[in-house]
Amino acid sequence: MKNIKTAVLGNVNKALLAGMLAVAPVLSTLVVDVVAPNQTFINLGQAQAQVVKAKNKQFESRRLPGVSQSFAKDLTEVANFLQPEEGSGAEPNPRQAIQVLDRVARGQDKLNPYEVAQLHQYYAYAYYGIEDMRKAREHFEKVLAQSPNIPVSLEASTTLTLGQLYGQEENYKKALEFMLKWTDYVAEIKPDQYYVFASLYYQVNDMNSSLANINEAVRVVEAEGKVANESWYTFQRSIYFEREDYKNGVLVVEKLARHYPKASYWRQLAQIYAMLDRNQDKVSALETAYLMGGVTAERDLVVLAQYFLEAEVPYKAAKVLDKGINKDKTIEASAKNLELLANSWRAAAESSKSLVEMEKAAQKSDDGNLLHTLATLYSLNDRNEDAIKVGRQGLSKGGLKRPDQLQMTIGNAQLGLGRFDDAVKSFREAAKDSRSKGLAEQYINFAEREKQRLAALES
């Protein structure tokens, strides 16, 4: 099972959240966006995992301090440096914006809380512009520190942005904290937001909550008759396999194979079906991967051939091995592989092809056992001279598992050629082994009687 996990388990790494929690869309405008009422998130308890819920908290009306004309003028200057008007030909200059903000900040004691919040908001935008994320985050935190003297919409968007920035800093615990806080402001969690929560929970090792949220993301999308993003399924699959829940995991991989057809998914399915003793499905899955060109490694090709043999479709096994050995050269023409090919052809009732491959295999073998097999095949095909020749080569090569049986094969071939005295000698050698003694003696008696009968006919 460990190999399956290694093969199919996708690592949810730091780069994943860096992409999902990208802050560029949030900071690309100087206008504070109002949080849409249909956004959604999930809150999971410590004791038992739960899907994050949107709290849609109701806030009292806030009476905000006014903004002085001089302060508004300064912010307009800052905004022009951060986001020049179209057609002006000017490029964004966040460093110049910071210089203006520094000048304004020297008189910060004269600003009201709402103006202080806006000052730090623009600081955050400027530092983001020069890619100083730490300082951008620090200024966004100072924006929140002015609550409740800021609009609820600003409080909501800043909370979300801080969650994203902490995620980029790989401080996933703080990122999750701010994202959960953000659910106070929304009435609905969207599937892609469930996915973000699932990833954050994964990073803080809360696998139950992570699984609950990715499952919810997929459920919502599929309930609408749509197909979830491929990365969502692979994430879901990863958690199931990390928990060694292969029965649920295989359902996810089946979706991947169906909606995002890749040979790798079909190979994974074959492995999992094998673990679940779904042998017919195992063969079909690996065959599909093979037909898609996704099974090219020698080991995988041999495994596929063995699957076909187990499923009693030897012709397909032979075709896979023949292509790999004799055409593509992706399978080594070793004695073992050639023997498997020969046996596949023989099981498929292709005797002549079986003999050709067994001849190759026997010549490459380190002992006489494959020569024994070849001698038997020759004898069954009435090629008795070849059977005797190859059988003797096998005896000379040695290392035989059953030399007595090879002596019986040679004796039968000699008997077929009417060489009764030679056959008797071979059978007597076989009779030295108690396992063949009874049968060998019967053949000796038969050979001697047959010799006498033919002699009588001739006379």
CORHU-V241895 format. One record per residue. N is the residue number from 1. RES is the residue in three letters. PHI is phi in degrees with one decimal (* if undefined). OMEGA is omega as a letter, one per 30 degrees, with the letter a starting at -180 (999 if undefined). NEAR is the number of other ideal C-beta (glycine too) atoms within 8 Angstrom. Layout:
n	res	phi	omega	near
N	RES	PHI	OMEGA	NEAR
N	RES	PHI	OMEGA	NEAR
This chain:
n	res	phi	omega	near
1	MET	*	a	7
2	LYS	-62.9	a	5
3	ASN	-64.9	l	7
4	ILE	-62.2	a	13
5	LYS	-61.1	a	11
6	THR	-65.0	a	7
7	ALA	-72.9	a	8
8	VAL	-110.8	a	14
9	LEU	-75.8	l	9
10	GLY	-86.8	l	8
11	ASN	-79.7	l	5
12	VAL	-84.7	a	9
13	ASN	-103.2	a	5
14	LYS	-63.8	a	6
15	ALA	-65.4	a	6
16	LEU	-59.2	a	9
17	LEU	-70.3	l	16
18	ALA	-58.6	l	10
19	GLY	-76.1	a	7
20	MET	-72.3	a	10
21	LEU	-101.3	a	13
22	ALA	-59.6	a	9
23	VAL	-94.6	a	11
24	ALA	-53.1	a	6
25	PRO	-62.5	a	6
26	VAL	-72.5	a	10
27	LEU	-99.4	a	11
28	SER	-75.7	l	5
29	THR	-129.3	l	6
30	LEU	-89.0	l	7
31	VAL	-89.7	a	4
32	VAL	-73.4	l	8
33	ASP	-77.1	l	8
34	VAL	-80.0	a	7
35	VAL	-66.3	a	11
36	ALA	-65.9	a	6
37	PRO	-71.3	a	8
38	ASN	-103.3	l	8
39	GLN	-82.3	a	13
40	THR	-141.0	l	13
41	PHE	-149.5	a	16
42	ILE	-125.9	l	17
43	ASN	-119.0	a	11
44	LEU	-106.8	l	13
45	GLY	-72.3	a	7
46	GLN	-74.1	a	2
47	ALA	-74.4	a	3
48	GLN	-140.1	a	5
49	ALA	-66.6	l	9
50	GLN	-136.5	l	11
51	VAL	-73.4	l	10
52	VAL	-58.4	a	15
53	LYS	-113.9	l	10
54	ALA	-78.9	a	12
55	LYS	-86.9	l	9
56	ASN	49.5	a	8
57	LYS	-64.6	l	6
58	GLN	-92.8	a	4
59	PHE	-107.1	l	6
60	GLU	-69.2	l	4
61	SER	-60.8	a	4
62	ARG	-114.0	l	10
63	ARG	-95.3	a	3
64	LEU	-94.4	l	8
65	PRO	-63.6	l	8
66	GLY	-77.0	l	6
67	VAL	-116.1	a	8
68	SER	-70.1	a	7
69	GLN	-63.9	a	5
70	SER	-66.1	l	6
71	PHE	-68.4	l	12
72	ALA	-61.5	l	9
73	LYS	-64.6	l	8
74	ASP	-63.3	a	11
75	LEU	-67.0	l	10
76	THR	-63.1	l	8
77	GLU	-62.1	l	9
78	VAL	-61.6	a	14
79	ALA	-61.0	l	10
80	ASN	-66.1	l	10
81	PHE	-73.5	a	12
82	LEU	-76.5	a	14
83	GLN	-143.4	a	7
84	PRO	-60.5	l	9
85	GLU	-64.2	l	6
86	GLU	-63.3	l	4
87	GLY	84.8	a	4
88	SER	-78.5	a	6
89	GLY	80.9	a	3
90	ALA	-82.8	l	8
91	GLU	-100.2	l	4
92	PRO	-55.1	a	9
93	ASN	-134.3	a	9
94	PRO	-64.1	l	14
95	ARG	-66.2	l	8
96	GLN	-66.4	l	8
97	ALA	-63.0	a	15
98	ILE	-65.0	l	12
99	GLN	-62.8	l	8
100	VAL	-65.4	a	12
101	LEU	-64.0	l	13
102	ASP	-62.0	l	8
103	ARG	-65.2	l	8
104	VAL	-66.4	a	12
105	ALA	-65.7	l	9
106	ARG	-63.7	l	6
107	GLY	-109.2	a	7
108	GLN	-62.4	a	9
109	ASP	-65.0	l	4
110	LYS	-94.6	a	4
111	LEU	-89.5	l	10
112	ASN	-83.0	a	8
113	PRO	-56.7	a	10
114	TYR	-67.4	l	13
115	GLU	-66.9	l	12
116	VAL	-60.7	l	12
117	ALA	-61.7	a	14
118	GLN	-68.3	l	11
119	LEU	-58.2	a	13
120	HIS	-71.6	l	13
121	GLN	-63.1	l	14
122	TYR	-71.7	l	15
123	TYR	-57.1	a	13
124	ALA	-60.9	l	15
125	TYR	-61.2	a	14
126	ALA	-66.1	a	15
127	TYR	-68.0	l	14
128	TYR	-62.9	a	13
129	GLY	-63.4	l	10
130	ILE	-101.6	l	9
131	GLU	62.1	l	5
132	ASP	-99.0	a	8
133	MET	-68.6	a	11
134	ARG	-63.2	a	7
135	LYS	-69.2	l	10
136	ALA	-60.2	l	14
137	ARG	-63.0	a	13
138	GLU	-59.7	a	8
139	HIS	-72.9	l	13
140	PHE	-64.3	l	15
141	GLU	-65.4	l	9
142	LYS	-70.9	l	11
143	VAL	-63.5	a	14
144	LEU	-62.8	a	12
145	ALA	-64.0	a	6
146	GLN	-87.5	l	12
147	SER	-63.4	g	7
148	PRO	-95.7	a	5
149	ASN	-89.4	l	11
150	ILE	-138.1	l	14
151	PRO	-61.6	l	8
152	VAL	-60.1	a	8
153	SER	-62.2	l	10
154	LEU	-68.0	l	12
155	GLU	-61.5	a	13
156	ALA	-67.1	a	14
157	SER	-67.3	l	13
158	THR	-69.1	l	12
159	THR	-61.3	l	13
160	LEU	-63.1	a	13
161	THR	-62.0	l	12
162	LEU	-64.2	l	13
163	GLY	-60.7	l	16
164	GLN	-66.7	a	13
165	LEU	-66.7	l	14
166	TYR	-63.9	l	14
167	GLY	-63.6	l	15
168	GLN	-65.8	l	12
169	GLU	-81.0	a	9
170	GLU	67.0	l	7
171	ASN	-96.3	a	8
172	TYR	-71.2	l	12
173	LYS	-64.1	l	7
174	LYS	-68.8	l	8
175	ALA	-59.8	l	15
176	LEU	-64.4	l	13
177	GLU	-58.6	a	10
178	PHE	-71.1	l	13
179	MET	-65.4	l	14
180	LEU	-66.3	l	10
181	LYS	-61.6	a	9
182	TRP	-63.2	a	13
183	THR	-66.2	l	15
184	ASP	-59.9	a	8
185	TYR	-99.0	a	12
186	VAL	-118.2	a	18
187	ALA	-106.1	a	8
188	GLU	-155.0	l	9
189	ILE	-103.3	l	15
190	LYS	-89.6	a	9
191	PRO	-55.4	a	12
192	ASP	-66.9	l	7
193	GLN	-76.6	l	12
194	TYR	-58.7	a	19
195	TYR	-63.0	l	15
196	VAL	-62.4	l	12
197	PHE	-62.0	l	16
198	ALA	-58.3	a	16
199	SER	-68.8	l	14
200	LEU	-65.5	l	14
201	TYR	-62.3	l	14
202	TYR	-61.7	a	13
203	GLN	-68.4	l	9
204	VAL	-100.0	l	9
205	ASN	64.3	l	5
206	ASP	-101.2	a	10
207	MET	-68.7	l	11
208	ASN	-62.2	l	9
209	SER	-68.8	l	14
210	SER	-60.6	a	13
211	LEU	-64.8	a	14
212	ALA	-59.5	a	14
213	ASN	-79.1	l	17
214	ILE	-69.9	l	15
215	ASN	-63.5	l	9
216	GLU	-67.7	l	13
217	ALA	-58.7	a	15
218	VAL	-67.6	a	13
219	ARG	-60.4	a	8
220	VAL	-62.4	a	10
221	VAL	-64.6	a	12
222	GLU	-68.9	l	10
223	ALA	-64.5	l	6
224	GLU	-89.7	l	6
225	GLY	78.1	a	4
226	LYS	-108.6	l	6
227	VAL	-107.5	l	6
228	ALA	-69.2	l	12
229	ASN	-59.0	a	6
230	GLU	-57.1	a	9
231	SER	-64.9	l	6
232	TRP	-68.4	l	14
233	TYR	-64.9	a	15
234	THR	-67.1	l	10
235	PHE	-66.0	l	15
236	GLN	-58.8	l	13
237	ARG	-59.8	a	14
238	SER	-59.4	a	13
239	ILE	-68.1	l	13
240	TYR	-59.4	a	13
241	PHE	-74.2	l	14
242	GLU	-64.4	l	9
243	ARG	-88.2	a	8
244	GLU	58.8	l	7
245	ASP	-96.8	a	8
246	TYR	-77.2	l	13
247	LYS	-66.8	l	7
248	ASN	-79.4	a	8
249	GLY	-60.7	a	13
250	VAL	-66.3	l	12
251	LEU	-64.1	l	8
252	VAL	-70.5	l	12
253	VAL	-64.7	l	14
254	GLU	-62.4	l	9
255	LYS	-65.8	l	11
256	LEU	-60.7	a	14
257	ALA	-65.6	a	14
258	ARG	-78.4	a	6
259	HIS	-92.6	a	9
260	TYR	-130.3	a	8
261	PRO	-61.1	l	8
262	LYS	-136.6	a	10
263	ALA	-60.6	a	11
264	SER	-62.6	l	8
265	TYR	-68.7	l	12
266	TRP	-69.4	l	16
267	ARG	-65.3	l	14
268	GLN	-61.6	l	12
269	LEU	-59.9	l	14
270	ALA	-60.5	l	14
271	GLN	-64.0	a	12
272	ILE	-71.2	l	14
273	TYR	-59.8	l	13
274	ALA	-62.4	l	10
275	MET	-65.6	a	9
276	LEU	-91.8	l	9
277	ASP	60.3	l	5
278	ARG	-97.4	a	8
279	ASN	-67.5	l	10
280	GLN	-64.8	l	7
281	ASP	-63.7	l	9
282	LYS	-58.0	a	12
283	VAL	-65.1	a	14
284	SER	-62.6	a	8
285	ALA	-65.9	a	14
286	LEU	-69.8	l	16
287	GLU	-64.8	l	12
288	THR	-61.3	l	11
289	ALA	-60.8	l	14
290	TYR	-64.6	a	12
291	LEU	-66.5	l	6
292	MET	-83.9	a	10
293	GLY	79.5	a	7
294	GLY	-100.5	l	11
295	VAL	-119.6	a	12
296	THR	-125.9	a	7
297	ALA	-72.4	a	7
298	GLU	-54.9	a	9
299	ARG	-58.8	a	6
300	ASP	-67.2	l	11
301	LEU	-65.8	l	16
302	VAL	-66.3	l	12
303	VAL	-61.0	l	9
304	LEU	-60.4	l	14
305	ALA	-60.8	l	14
306	GLN	-65.5	l	10
307	TYR	-60.4	l	13
308	PHE	-62.0	l	15
309	LEU	-64.9	l	13
310	GLU	-62.5	a	8
311	ALA	-84.6	l	9
312	GLU	62.6	l	5
313	VAL	-125.4	a	9
314	PRO	-64.0	a	12
315	TYR	-62.8	l	9
316	LYS	-65.4	l	9
317	ALA	-61.2	a	17
318	ALA	-64.4	a	15
319	LYS	-64.8	l	8
320	VAL	-63.4	a	13
321	LEU	-68.4	a	16
322	ASP	-62.8	l	10
323	LYS	-65.1	a	9
324	GLY	-69.1	a	13
325	ILE	-84.2	a	13
326	ASN	-96.3	a	6
327	LYS	-114.2	a	7
328	ASP	-79.8	a	6
329	LYS	60.8	l	6
330	THR	-88.5	l	8
331	ILE	-115.6	a	12
332	GLU	-62.5	l	6
333	ALA	-81.0	l	9
334	SER	-82.4	l	7
335	ALA	-57.7	a	11
336	LYS	-65.4	a	7
337	ASN	-70.3	l	13
338	LEU	-65.9	l	15
339	GLU	-63.3	l	13
340	LEU	-63.3	l	13
341	LEU	-64.6	l	14
342	ALA	-61.5	l	14
343	ASN	-66.5	l	10
344	SER	-66.7	l	16
345	TRP	-63.2	a	14
346	ARG	-64.9	l	11
347	ALA	-65.7	l	9
348	ALA	-89.1	l	10
349	ALA	64.6	l	5
350	GLU	-107.8	a	10
351	SER	-62.5	a	10
352	SER	-65.0	l	6
353	LYS	-66.9	l	9
354	SER	-61.5	a	13
355	LEU	-63.5	a	13
356	VAL	-58.2	a	9
357	GLU	-73.6	l	13
358	MET	-68.8	l	15
359	GLU	-61.4	l	9
360	LYS	-64.4	a	10
361	ALA	-64.4	a	16
362	ALA	-62.8	a	13
363	GLN	-69.5	a	6
364	LYS	-95.7	a	9
365	SER	-74.0	l	12
366	ASP	-83.8	l	4
367	ASP	-132.9	a	9
368	GLY	-92.5	a	15
369	ASN	-67.1	l	11
370	LEU	-70.9	l	13
371	LEU	-65.4	l	14
372	HIS	-61.2	l	15
373	THR	-62.0	a	11
374	LEU	-63.4	l	15
375	ALA	-60.5	l	18
376	THR	-63.6	l	10
377	LEU	-63.8	l	13
378	TYR	-59.8	a	14
379	SER	-63.2	l	14
380	LEU	-66.6	l	6
381	ASN	-100.1	l	8
382	ASP	59.7	l	6
383	ARG	-101.2	a	8
384	ASN	-67.5	l	12
385	GLU	-61.4	l	8
386	ASP	-65.1	a	9
387	ALA	-62.1	l	16
388	ILE	-65.9	a	13
389	LYS	-61.0	a	8
390	VAL	-68.2	l	13
391	GLY	-61.0	l	15
392	ARG	-66.3	l	9
393	GLN	-61.9	l	10
394	GLY	-64.7	l	15
395	LEU	-63.6	a	13
396	SER	-69.9	a	7
397	LYS	-69.6	l	10
398	GLY	78.5	a	7
399	GLY	70.2	a	7
400	LEU	-76.0	l	12
401	LYS	-74.7	a	3
402	ARG	-137.1	l	9
403	PRO	-60.6	l	8
404	ASP	-61.9	l	14
405	GLN	-69.0	l	10
406	LEU	-66.2	l	15
407	GLN	-61.5	l	15
408	MET	-63.8	l	15
409	THR	-63.0	l	14
410	ILE	-63.3	l	15
411	GLY	-59.8	l	17
412	ASN	-62.3	l	12
413	ALA	-65.0	l	16
414	GLN	-64.3	l	14
415	LEU	-61.5	l	14
416	GLY	-64.5	l	9
417	LEU	-93.1	l	9
418	GLY	77.0	l	6
419	ARG	-93.3	a	8
420	PHE	-65.8	a	12
421	ASP	-64.6	l	7
422	ASP	-63.7	a	9
423	ALA	-62.7	l	14
424	VAL	-61.9	l	12
425	LYS	-60.3	a	8
426	SER	-64.8	l	13
427	PHE	-65.0	l	16
428	ARG	-66.6	l	10
429	GLU	-65.6	l	9
430	ALA	-65.7	a	16
431	ALA	-67.8	l	12
432	LYS	-67.0	l	7
433	ASP	-95.7	a	10
434	SER	-59.4	a	4
435	ARG	-69.9	a	6
436	SER	-111.6	a	13
437	LYS	-57.7	a	11
438	GLY	-60.6	a	6
439	LEU	-66.6	a	9
440	ALA	-62.2	a	16
441	GLU	-65.5	l	10
442	GLN	-63.1	a	8
443	TYR	-68.5	l	14
444	ILE	-62.1	l	12
445	ASN	-60.5	l	8
446	PHE	-63.7	a	9
447	ALA	-62.3	a	14
448	GLU	-68.1	l	10
449	ARG	-67.4	a	8
450	GLU	-65.9	l	10
451	LYS	-64.6	l	10
452	GLN	-66.5	a	8
453	ARG	-63.7	l	8
454	LEU	-66.9	l	9
455	ALA	-64.6	l	8
456	ALA	-65.6	l	7
457	LEU	-63.9	a	6
458	GLU	-66.5	a	5
459	SER	-78.6	999	4
